[in-house]
Amino acid sequence: MTYTITATAVRRAARAGLTVMAVLLLAAAAPAAPAPSTGDHLFLTVTRGDGRSGDTRGTLLLCDPPQGHSRAAEACAQLAAVAGDIGSLPPADVFCPMLYAPVTAQADGEWNGRQVEYRETFPNGCVLGARTGAVFALES
């Protein structure tokens, strides 16, 4: 019998494994802290390029209480305002350079009991920040 595994299946399995590892690392880093809730959570990644390069940053954003990166509270508030729909975040009123240095943003997780899968490539980091607010602001 021959089995075929698609690249999408491999990526989803890898993201699921990374999510589990991130939760375990958060639990190991703060054993005295209460266990994270199974509520709203997203595994966020930002990759320089069109999504196939190796320069990827990622974090697990938990929203009860907000934790995961330096702007977690702001990101959780912005997501709450659009019911977890990243594509519906209102764009910021900023001017971005017309420089092509693509970045790919990806989010997988759960919001209000609903699965969230988001992926979009932006022309540059400025446009990413203008369109997604604090959600993908993984660096301070």
Secondary structure, DSSP 4 states (H G I P E B T S, - for coil): ------HHHHHHHHHHHHHHHHHHHHHHH-TTSPPPPSSSEEEEEEEESSS-SS-EEEEEEEETTEESSTTHHHHHHHHHHTTT-GGGSPPP----------EEEEEEEEETTEEEEEEEEESSHHHHHHHHTTTT----
